Amino acid sequence: MVVTAVTDETPRVRTLQLAVDDWPGHRAGQHVDVRLTAEDGYQAERAYSIASAPGEPPAITVERLDDGEVSPYLTEEVRTSDRFEVRGPIGGYFVWRSESSDPLLLVGGGSGVVPLRAMLRHRARSASTARARLLYSSRSLADVIYRSELEQLANGVDVVFTLTREQPPSWSGYTRRVDTELLREVAWPAEHGALAYVCGPTSFVEAVAEGLVALGYPPARVKTERFGATGGR
Ligand SMILES: Cc1cc2nc3c(=O)[nH]c(=O)nc-3n(C[C@H](O)[C@H](O)[C@H](O)COP(=O)(O)OP(=O)(O)OC[C@H]3O[C@@H](n4cnc5c(N)ncnc54)[C@H](O)[C@@H]3O)c2cc1C
């Protein structure tokens, strides 16, 4: 695998576009495993969601955790033409298929927006007519990943931000963490038969999934992907 492009998304987040030999193609929502090997043979492996739509070259978007082992390397050291090992695509559960016409509810916290962005790009590229709504929780506007792309989405897609730590002076949007009340205001009503995809830190995902079930979503219609140990967004 070789890195073909590096894009800064926010001060802490980078997208790496990859060229993978014999890439079989991927589906929206799948991930890859990245394996790094140090000179002394020490290996570290982490999962990263695929940020691009099916049909586009695979890309990953990585948020730097300052005390992390792998993410500082991927966000600060890696340059175009660098190589590392990638295994995938992986996953068959957290996948959205463009043949589905059910209303689509995407709820992301922080870098949890990555696979949801792949779904929205897939939706646009496949000319799906499924109505889609993204609820995206970030610490601040500067932390919003893919901001200009998300703000330009139209054509049956609503994007709702909540900025939980810091807001611009003119901000009139949400400032709360995602809870049942916020979901009641933003999510499709349960009787619309929506399909929900929830992704982010573990505690975020659990709170959102419980909230959606409390609002009447059948658990089988709430697909979840947990990114990591910590919560606190
Ligand atoms: C299926 C899947 C898909 C993922 N997709 C993405 C993605 O698209 N983009 C992305 O940036 N990350 C993604 N992750 C998280 C990623 O795999 C790593 O956990 C993350 O990059 C941290 O790795 P690290 O080696 O830098 O930190 P580590 O050395 O593993 O951990 C450092 C510290 O951070 C804490 N920590 C670990 N993981 C997280 C986390 N996710 N959030 C907050 N704190 C954490 C640990 O408890 C520890 O204190 C995904 C995880 C899974 C399981």
The ligand as an SDF file (V2000), in Angstrom:
LIG
                    3D

 53 58  0  0  0  0  0  0  0  0999 V2000
  -13.8350   -0.2850   13.6370 C   0  0  0  0  0  0  0  0  0  0  0  0
  -13.0160    0.9160   14.0820 C   0  0  0  0  0  0  0  0  0  0  0  0
  -12.8760    1.9860   13.2190 C   0  0  0  0  0  0  0  0  0  0  0  0
  -12.1240    3.1060   13.6000 C   0  0  0  0  0  0  0  0  0  0  0  0
  -12.0270    4.1540   12.7410 N   0  0  0  0  0  0  0  0  0  0  0  0
  -11.3270    5.2530   13.0930 C   0  0  0  0  0  0  0  0  0  0  0  0
  -11.2610    6.3860   12.2210 C   0  0  0  0  0  0  0  0  0  0  0  0
  -11.8600    6.4010   11.1330 O   0  0  0  0  0  0  0  0  0  0  0  0
  -10.5250    7.4590   12.6160 N   0  0  0  0  0  0  0  0  0  0  0  0
   -9.8640    7.4760   13.8230 C   0  0  0  0  0  0  0  0  0  0  0  0
   -9.1930    8.4850   14.1150 O   0  0  0  0  0  0  0  0  0  0  0  0
   -9.9390    6.4260   14.6730 N   0  0  0  0  0  0  0  0  0  0  0  0
  -10.6310    5.3140   14.3360 C   0  0  0  0  0  0  0  0  0  0  0  0
  -10.7030    4.2460   15.1840 N   0  0  0  0  0  0  0  0  0  0  0  0
   -9.8820    4.2710   16.4230 C   0  0  0  0  0  0  0  0  0  0  0  0
   -8.4630    3.7550   16.1070 C   0  0  0  0  0  0  0  0  0  0  0  0
   -8.5110    2.3690   15.8260 O   0  0  0  0  0  0  0  0  0  0  0  0
   -7.4900    3.9460   17.2680 C   0  0  0  0  0  0  0  0  0  0  0  0
   -8.0620    3.4290   18.4420 O   0  0  0  0  0  0  0  0  0  0  0  0
   -7.1270    5.4040   17.5110 C   0  0  0  0  0  0  0  0  0  0  0  0
   -6.5200    5.9690   16.3440 O   0  0  0  0  0  0  0  0  0  0  0  0
   -6.1490    5.5090   18.6890 C   0  0  0  0  0  0  0  0  0  0  0  0
   -4.9850    4.7540   18.4020 O   0  0  0  0  0  0  0  0  0  0  0  0
   -3.5740    5.1780   19.0270 P   0  0  0  0  0  0  0  0  0  0  0  0
   -2.6160    4.0500   18.7670 O   0  0  0  0  0  0  0  0  0  0  0  0
   -3.1770    6.5440   18.5600 O   0  0  0  0  0  0  0  0  0  0  0  0
   -3.8770    5.3220   20.5710 O   0  0  0  0  0  0  0  0  0  0  0  0
   -3.6180    4.2090   21.7150 P   0  0  0  0  0  0  0  0  0  0  0  0
   -2.1370    4.1220   21.9310 O   0  0  0  0  0  0  0  0  0  0  0  0
   -4.3310    2.9640   21.3300 O   0  0  0  0  0  0  0  0  0  0  0  0
   -4.3580    4.8770   22.9380 O   0  0  0  0  0  0  0  0  0  0  0  0
   -3.9020    6.0610   23.5470 C   0  0  0  0  0  0  0  0  0  0  0  0
   -4.8890    6.5860   24.5810 C   0  0  0  0  0  0  0  0  0  0  0  0
   -6.1130    6.9760   23.9610 O   0  0  0  0  0  0  0  0  0  0  0  0
   -7.2270    6.2230   24.4470 C   0  0  0  0  0  0  0  0  0  0  0  0
   -7.9940    5.8610   23.2420 N   0  0  0  0  0  0  0  0  0  0  0  0
   -7.8140    4.7940   22.4370 C   0  0  0  0  0  0  0  0  0  0  0  0
   -8.6540    4.8450   21.3920 N   0  0  0  0  0  0  0  0  0  0  0  0
   -9.3630    5.9960   21.5160 C   0  0  0  0  0  0  0  0  0  0  0  0
  -10.3550    6.6210   20.7430 C   0  0  0  0  0  0  0  0  0  0  0  0
  -10.8030    6.0890   19.6030 N   0  0  0  0  0  0  0  0  0  0  0  0
  -10.8620    7.7990   21.1670 N   0  0  0  0  0  0  0  0  0  0  0  0
  -10.4260    8.3650   22.2920 C   0  0  0  0  0  0  0  0  0  0  0  0
   -9.4730    7.8130   23.0880 N   0  0  0  0  0  0  0  0  0  0  0  0
   -8.9560    6.6410   22.7050 C   0  0  0  0  0  0  0  0  0  0  0  0
   -6.6660    5.0380   25.1350 C   0  0  0  0  0  0  0  0  0  0  0  0
   -7.5060    4.6420   26.1940 O   0  0  0  0  0  0  0  0  0  0  0  0
   -5.3150    5.5970   25.6190 C   0  0  0  0  0  0  0  0  0  0  0  0
   -5.4820    6.3280   26.8100 O   0  0  0  0  0  0  0  0  0  0  0  0
  -11.4670    3.1230   14.8570 C   0  0  0  0  0  0  0  0  0  0  0  0
  -11.6170    2.0330   15.7200 C   0  0  0  0  0  0  0  0  0  0  0  0
  -12.3850    0.9480   15.3480 C   0  0  0  0  0  0  0  0  0  0  0  0
  -12.5240   -0.2040   16.3040 C   0  0  0  0  0  0  0  0  0  0  0  0
  1  2  1  0
  2  3  1  0
  2 52  2  0
  3  4  2  0
  4  5  1  0
  4 50  1  0
  5  6  2  0
  6  7  1  0
  6 13  1  0
  7  8  2  0
  7  9  1  0
  9 10  1  0
 10 11  2  0
 10 12  1  0
 12 13  2  0
 13 14  1  0
 14 15  1  0
 14 50  1  0
 15 16  1  0
 16 17  1  0
 16 18  1  0
 18 19  1  0
 18 20  1  0
 20 21  1  0
 20 22  1  0
 22 23  1  0
 23 24  1  0
 24 25  2  0
 24 26  1  0
 24 27  1  0
 27 28  1  0
 28 29  2  0
 28 30  1  0
 28 31  1  0
 31 32  1  0
 32 33  1  0
 33 34  1  0
 33 48  1  0
 34 35  1  0
 35 36  1  0
 35 46  1  0
 36 37  1  0
 36 45  1  0
 37 38  2  0
 38 39  1  0
 39 40  1  0
 39 45  2  0
 40 41  1  0
 40 42  2  0
 42 43  1  0
 43 44  2  0
 44 45  1  0
 46 47  1  0
 46 48  1  0
 48 49  1  0
 50 51  2  0
 51 52  1  0
 52 53  1  0
M  END
$$$$
